[in-house]
Amino acid sequence: MQEDIEKTNNQEEEILYGDVCQIIDGVRDRIATYLNTEICMTNWYVGKRIKEDVFYNQRAEYGKQVLKKLSVRLTERYGRGWGYEKLKHCVRSAYLFTEDEIRYATRTQLNWTHLRSLMGIKDPLERQFYAQMCSMEHWDTRTLDEKIDKQLYQRTALSRKPEELIKKELEEQDVWKFLVKGQQPIILVLARSMYRHVPPELLPLLNEGRLLIISTSSSFRQSKATAFARNRYICDIADDILFIGATGSSSLAPLVEEYAEKEVKLSE
């Protein structure tokens, strides 16, 4: 009897300990995320303000002198963190990134050192590729720099595709990343046949019962017929449908007409 009571007490203590640790760790993570966002946004706002002044005067030499003088005064007031090189990175960030892009980067756990490395990449699509890989694979700055030096992007099949297709695939990765982070159920409809092996990143979702994988074709090369069958199957099981970019000549046009009662309008 005494042993049972002690065992119950120990279990309760472990639960209490785990709950308290979870609270502390959660607060620490939120504080770290908040500080990272504020640091990156401060640097971007500083760069934007300097950029506006230099752009207005339209003189490169004037811009250098402005940065040097400003860095001296800021260092006197705030310390070594606001030197000339730091201000150059701030200005460069304002030229390469929008405010929304900076906020998005910090939400996906990128910090200022990540952004500094990305600033050295001229091609916007290549820069977006590495930013997404950092977020998905949790790369630190050292790993990011190594991947850039080894030209990972150039060695992938993605870099050899047309620009519009690269943009589309990167956007699709963004959508998938947000879906995975949520709590809602996900239905993944494969364009070709079922996986021979389920990708490791999908296993946790399957184990949680959040993911249903559907394939309507056994073919590894998608035809118009199998694509249409897949789209019709999804229309059949869906409660509401949003057709995007479906014109009268689109392959989706017959489905738009057939499932008009399920269609959701953006204007609604």
C-alpha positions as CSV (number, residue, x, y, z in Angstrom):
1,M,0.0,0.0,0.0
2,Q,2.8,2.4,1.0
3,E,4.6,1.5,-2.2
4,D,1.6,2.4,-4.3
5,I,1.2,5.7,-2.6
6,E,4.9,6.5,-3.1
7,K,4.6,5.5,-6.8
8,T,1.6,7.7,-7.2
9,N,3.4,10.6,-5.6
10,N,6.4,10.1,-7.8
11,Q,4.2,10.1,-10.9
12,E,2.5,13.3,-9.8
13,E,5.9,14.9,-9.1
14,E,7.1,14.0,-12.6
15,I,3.9,15.4,-14.2
16,L,4.3,18.6,-12.2
17,Y,8.0,18.9,-13.2
18,G,7.2,18.3,-16.8
19,D,4.4,20.9,-16.8
20,V,6.6,23.5,-15.2
21,C,9.4,22.8,-17.6
22,Q,7.0,23.1,-20.5
23,I,5.8,26.5,-19.3
24,I,9.4,27.9,-18.8
25,D,10.6,26.5,-22.1
26,G,7.6,27.9,-23.9
27,V,8.2,31.4,-22.5
28,R,11.9,31.2,-23.3
29,D,11.1,30.3,-26.9
30,R,8.6,33.1,-27.3
31,I,11.1,35.6,-25.8
32,A,13.8,34.4,-28.2
33,T,11.5,34.6,-31.2
34,Y,10.4,38.1,-30.2
35,L,13.9,39.4,-29.7
36,N,15.1,37.9,-33.0
37,T,12.2,39.5,-34.8
38,E,12.9,42.9,-33.2
39,I,16.6,42.8,-33.9
40,C,16.0,41.9,-37.6
41,M,13.3,44.5,-38.0
42,T,15.4,47.2,-36.3
43,N,18.3,46.6,-38.6
44,W,15.9,46.6,-41.6
45,Y,14.2,49.9,-40.5
46,V,17.6,51.5,-40.0
47,G,18.7,50.4,-43.4
48,K,15.5,51.6,-45.0
49,R,15.9,55.1,-43.4
50,I,19.5,55.4,-44.6
51,K,18.6,54.1,-48.0
52,E,15.9,56.8,-48.4
53,D,18.4,59.5,-47.5
54,V,21.2,58.2,-49.8
55,F,18.7,57.5,-52.7
56,Y,17.3,61.1,-52.4
57,N,20.8,62.6,-52.8
58,Q,21.8,60.0,-55.5
59,R,25.6,60.2,-54.8
60,A,27.6,57.1,-54.0
61,E,30.4,59.0,-52.4
62,Y,27.9,60.9,-50.3
63,G,26.4,57.6,-49.1
64,K,29.8,56.3,-47.9
65,Q,30.4,59.4,-46.0
66,V,27.0,59.3,-44.4
67,L,27.5,55.7,-43.2
68,K,30.9,56.5,-41.8
69,K,29.8,59.5,-39.9
70,L,26.7,57.9,-38.7
71,S,28.5,54.7,-37.6
72,V,30.9,56.8,-35.4
73,R,28.0,58.6,-33.7
74,L,26.0,55.5,-33.2
75,T,29.0,53.6,-31.8
76,E,29.6,56.4,-29.3
77,R,26.0,56.2,-28.1
78,Y,25.2,52.5,-28.4
79,G,28.5,50.6,-28.5
80,R,30.4,48.5,-31.1
81,G,27.3,46.9,-32.6
82,W,26.7,49.8,-35.0
83,G,29.9,50.0,-36.9
84,Y,30.3,50.9,-40.6
85,E,30.1,47.3,-41.9
86,K,26.9,46.7,-39.8
87,L,25.3,49.7,-41.4
88,K,26.2,48.5,-44.8
89,H,24.4,45.2,-44.1
90,C,21.4,47.1,-42.8
91,V,21.2,49.2,-46.0
92,R,21.7,46.1,-48.2
93,S,18.8,44.3,-46.4
94,A,16.5,47.2,-47.3
95,Y,17.4,46.9,-50.9
96,L,17.0,43.1,-51.1
97,F,14.1,42.4,-48.8
98,T,10.7,43.9,-48.2
99,E,9.3,44.4,-44.7
100,D,7.0,41.4,-45.1
101,E,9.9,39.2,-46.3
102,I,11.9,40.1,-43.1
103,R,9.0,39.3,-40.9
104,Y,8.3,36.0,-42.7
105,A,12.0,35.1,-42.3
106,T,11.9,35.6,-38.6
107,R,8.7,33.6,-38.3
108,T,10.5,30.7,-39.9
109,Q,13.4,30.9,-37.4
110,L,15.9,32.8,-39.6
111,N,18.1,35.3,-37.7
112,W,20.2,38.3,-38.7
113,T,23.3,36.2,-39.5
114,H,21.2,34.0,-41.8
115,L,20.0,37.1,-43.6
116,R,23.5,38.5,-43.9
117,S,24.6,35.3,-45.7
118,L,21.5,35.4,-48.0
119,M,22.4,39.0,-48.9
120,G,25.4,37.8,-50.8
121,I,23.2,35.9,-53.3
122,K,22.3,38.0,-56.3
123,D,19.6,35.7,-57.8
124,P,16.3,36.3,-55.9
125,L,15.0,32.7,-56.7
126,E,18.3,31.2,-55.4
127,R,18.1,33.4,-52.3
128,Q,14.5,32.2,-51.7
129,F,15.6,28.6,-52.2
130,Y,18.2,28.9,-49.5
131,A,15.9,30.7,-47.1
132,Q,13.4,28.0,-47.4
133,M,16.0,25.2,-46.9
134,C,17.2,27.0,-43.8
135,S,13.7,27.0,-42.4
136,M,12.8,23.4,-43.4
137,E,16.1,21.8,-42.4
138,H,16.9,24.1,-39.4
139,W,20.3,25.1,-40.8
140,D,22.6,27.2,-38.6
141,T,24.5,30.0,-40.4
142,R,27.6,27.8,-40.8
143,T,25.7,25.1,-42.6
144,L,24.0,27.7,-44.8
145,D,27.4,29.2,-45.8
146,E,28.7,25.7,-46.6
147,K,25.7,24.9,-48.8
148,I,26.1,28.2,-50.6
149,D,29.8,27.6,-51.1
150,K,29.1,24.1,-52.5
151,Q,26.5,25.6,-54.9
152,L,23.7,23.3,-53.7
153,Y,21.1,25.3,-55.6
154,Q,23.0,25.0,-58.9
155,R,23.3,21.2,-58.3
156,T,19.6,20.7,-57.9
157,A,17.1,20.0,-60.7
158,L,15.1,23.0,-59.5
159,S,17.7,25.5,-60.8
160,R,17.4,24.1,-64.3
161,K,13.7,24.7,-64.6
162,P,12.0,27.8,-66.1
163,E,11.8,30.8,-63.7
164,E,8.0,30.8,-63.4
165,L,8.0,27.0,-62.6
166,I,10.7,27.6,-59.9
167,K,8.5,30.4,-58.3
168,K,5.5,28.1,-58.3
169,E,7.3,25.2,-56.7
170,L,8.8,27.5,-54.0
171,E,5.4,28.9,-53.3
172,E,3.9,25.4,-53.0
173,Q,6.7,24.5,-50.5
174,D,5.7,27.6,-48.4
175,V,2.0,26.5,-48.3
176,W,3.0,22.9,-47.3
177,K,5.3,24.2,-44.6
178,F,2.5,26.3,-43.0
179,L,0.0,23.4,-43.2
180,V,2.4,21.0,-41.5
181,K,2.9,23.5,-38.6
182,G,-0.8,23.8,-38.0
183,Q,-3.2,21.4,-36.3
184,Q,-5.8,20.9,-39.1
185,P,-6.1,17.5,-41.0
186,I,-4.4,17.4,-44.4
187,I,-5.3,15.5,-47.5
188,L,-2.4,15.0,-49.9
189,V,-3.4,14.1,-53.4
190,L,-0.5,12.8,-55.4
191,A,-0.2,13.9,-59.0
192,R,1.3,10.5,-59.9
193,S,1.3,7.0,-58.1
194,M,1.6,6.3,-54.4
195,Y,5.0,6.6,-52.7
196,R,7.0,3.4,-52.8
197,H,8.3,4.6,-49.4
198,V,6.6,7.4,-47.3
199,P,9.0,10.3,-46.9
200,P,10.3,10.6,-43.3
201,E,8.9,14.1,-42.9
202,L,5.3,12.7,-43.5
203,L,5.5,9.9,-40.9
204,P,4.8,12.1,-37.8
205,L,1.6,13.4,-39.6
206,L,0.5,9.9,-40.4
207,N,1.1,8.7,-36.9
208,E,-0.9,11.6,-35.5
209,G,-3.8,10.8,-37.8
210,R,-3.6,14.2,-39.4
211,L,-2.6,13.1,-42.9
212,L,-4.5,11.2,-45.6
213,I,-2.5,10.4,-48.8
214,I,-4.6,9.7,-51.9
215,S,-3.6,8.5,-55.3
216,T,-6.0,8.0,-58.2
217,S,-3.5,6.6,-60.7
218,S,-0.9,3.8,-60.8
219,S,1.0,5.6,-63.5
220,F,4.3,7.4,-62.9
221,R,3.7,9.7,-65.9
222,Q,0.5,11.7,-65.5
223,S,-1.8,11.9,-68.6
224,K,-4.6,14.4,-69.1
225,A,-7.1,11.6,-68.5
226,T,-5.6,10.6,-65.1
227,A,-5.2,14.2,-64.1
228,F,-8.9,14.8,-64.9
229,A,-9.9,11.7,-62.9
230,R,-7.9,12.9,-60.0
231,N,-9.5,16.4,-60.0
232,R,-13.0,14.9,-60.4
233,Y,-12.4,12.6,-57.4
234,I,-11.4,15.5,-55.2
235,C,-14.4,17.5,-56.4
236,D,-16.6,14.5,-55.4
237,I,-15.3,14.3,-51.8
238,A,-15.0,18.0,-51.2
239,D,-17.7,20.1,-49.4
240,D,-16.6,23.4,-50.9
241,I,-14.3,24.1,-53.9
242,L,-12.4,27.2,-54.9
243,F,-11.4,27.1,-58.6
244,I,-8.5,29.4,-59.3
245,G,-7.5,30.4,-62.8
246,A,-10.1,28.2,-64.5
247,T,-11.1,29.8,-67.8
248,G,-13.5,28.6,-70.4
249,S,-10.7,26.9,-72.3
250,S,-9.1,25.4,-69.1
251,S,-9.1,21.6,-68.5
252,L,-11.0,22.4,-65.3
253,A,-13.9,24.1,-67.2
254,P,-16.0,20.9,-67.3
255,L,-15.6,20.5,-63.5
256,V,-16.5,24.1,-62.8
257,E,-19.8,23.6,-64.6
258,E,-20.4,20.1,-63.1
259,Y,-19.7,21.2,-59.5
260,A,-21.0,24.7,-59.7
261,E,-23.2,24.2,-56.5
262,K,-20.0,23.5,-54.5
263,E,-18.0,26.4,-55.8
264,V,-16.9,29.1,-53.3
265,K,-16.4,32.6,-54.7
266,L,-13.6,34.8,-53.4
267,S,-16.0,37.7,-53.3
268,E,-18.1,35.9,-50.7
